[in-house]
Amino acid sequence: MLDDLDRRIVEILVDDARISLKELAQRVNLSSPSTSERLRRLEERGVIRAFTVDIDPQALGYTLQAIVRIRPLPGKLHQVQKLIEDIAQFSECDKVTGDDCFIARLHIRSIDELDKILDQITDKAETNSSIVKAQPVKRRLPPLT
């Protein structure tokens, strides 16, 4: 569980992970060494896993997103998982219960590119894809309380 100060630190970092330690310390009313120690403990506990950069796929030319449900054919689960891991356009993939084994998000430049990617999988799995029209809820943290 996070105390109020840790929660505030995480919220600030979610808004801007590039904030300087000095500015972060000022915003939470701690010294830089105390803030640094809090960050270290949050990392050790696995609350903070990485400081990262948020890249807009559209700025890189990936104007389309697709959600793909993937159901491997019998005996092909591990091969399909490896294919998904190796295809760079798959930006996310969840292994799920139910009829489909995987639900994945692809960033693509065209429908032709989607077809070429899915062609690599279709001899090992059934797929069902949907083009994303909008993303009303972006990836976000669960409540910190």
FENMOTA-V974867 format. One record per residue. N is the residue number from 1. RES is the residue in three letters. SS is DSSP state (@ for helix, = for strand, . for the rest). BURIAL is b if it has 16 or more other ideal C-beta (glycine too) atoms within 10 Angstrom, else e. Layout:
[[N | RES | SS | BURIAL] [N | RES | SS | BURIAL]]
This chain:
[[1 | MET | . | e] [2 | LEU | . | e] [3 | ASP | . | e] [4 | ASP | @ | e] [5 | LEU | @ | e] [6 | ASP | @ | b] [7 | ARG | @ | e] [8 | ARG | @ | b] [9 | ILE | @ | b] [10 | VAL | @ | b] [11 | GLU | @ | e] [12 | ILE | @ | e] [13 | LEU | @ | b] [14 | VAL | @ | e] [15 | ASP | @ | e] [16 | ASP | . | e] [17 | ALA | . | e] [18 | ARG | . | e] [19 | ILE | . | e] [20 | SER | . | e] [21 | LEU | @ | e] [22 | LYS | @ | e] [23 | GLU | @ | e] [24 | LEU | @ | b] [25 | ALA | @ | b] [26 | GLN | @ | e] [27 | ARG | @ | e] [28 | VAL | . | b] [29 | ASN | . | e] [30 | LEU | . | b] [31 | SER | . | e] [32 | SER | @ | e] [33 | PRO | @ | e] [34 | SER | @ | e] [35 | THR | @ | b] [36 | SER | @ | e] [37 | GLU | @ | e] [38 | ARG | @ | b] [39 | LEU | @ | b] [40 | ARG | @ | e] [41 | ARG | @ | e] [42 | LEU | @ | b] [43 | GLU | @ | e] [44 | GLU | @ | e] [45 | ARG | . | e] [46 | GLY | . | e] [47 | VAL | . | e] [48 | ILE | . | b] [49 | ARG | . | e] [50 | ALA | . | e] [51 | PHE | . | e] [52 | THR | . | e] [53 | VAL | . | e] [54 | ASP | . | e] [55 | ILE | . | e] [56 | ASP | . | e] [57 | PRO | @ | e] [58 | GLN | @ | e] [59 | ALA | @ | e] [60 | LEU | @ | e] [61 | GLY | . | e] [62 | TYR | . | b] [63 | THR | . | e] [64 | LEU | = | b] [65 | GLN | = | b] [66 | ALA | = | b] [67 | ILE | = | e] [68 | VAL | = | b] [69 | ARG | = | b] [70 | ILE | = | b] [71 | ARG | = | b] [72 | PRO | = | b] [73 | LEU | . | e] [74 | PRO | . | e] [75 | GLY | . | e] [76 | LYS | . | b] [77 | LEU | @ | b] [78 | HIS | @ | e] [79 | GLN | @ | e] [80 | VAL | @ | b] [81 | GLN | @ | b] [82 | LYS | @ | e] [83 | LEU | @ | b] [84 | ILE | @ | b] [85 | GLU | @ | e] [86 | ASP | @ | e] [87 | ILE | . | e] [88 | ALA | . | e] [89 | GLN | . | b] [90 | PHE | = | b] [91 | SER | = | e] [92 | GLU | = | e] [93 | CYS | = | b] [94 | ASP | = | e] [95 | LYS | = | e] [96 | VAL | . | e] [97 | THR | . | e] [98 | GLY | . | e] [99 | ASP | . | e] [100 | ASP | . | b] [101 | CYS | . | b] [102 | PHE | = | b] [103 | ILE | = | b] [104 | ALA | = | b] [105 | ARG | = | b] [106 | LEU | = | b] [107 | HIS | = | b] [108 | ILE | = | b] [109 | ARG | . | e] [110 | SER | . | e] [111 | ILE | @ | e] [112 | ASP | @ | e] [113 | GLU | @ | b] [114 | LEU | @ | b] [115 | ASP | @ | e] [116 | LYS | @ | e] [117 | ILE | @ | b] [118 | LEU | @ | b] [119 | ASP | @ | e] [120 | GLN | . | e] [121 | ILE | . | b] [122 | THR | . | e] [123 | ASP | . | e] [124 | LYS | . | b] [125 | ALA | = | b] [126 | GLU | = | e] [127 | THR | = | b] [128 | ASN | = | e] [129 | SER | = | b] [130 | SER | = | e] [131 | ILE | = | e] [132 | VAL | . | e] [133 | LYS | . | e] [134 | ALA | . | e] [135 | GLN | . | e] [136 | PRO | . | e] [137 | VAL | . | e] [138 | LYS | . | e] [139 | ARG | . | e] [140 | ARG | . | e] [141 | LEU | . | e] [142 | PRO | . | e] [143 | PRO | . | e] [144 | LEU | . | e] [145 | THR | . | e]]
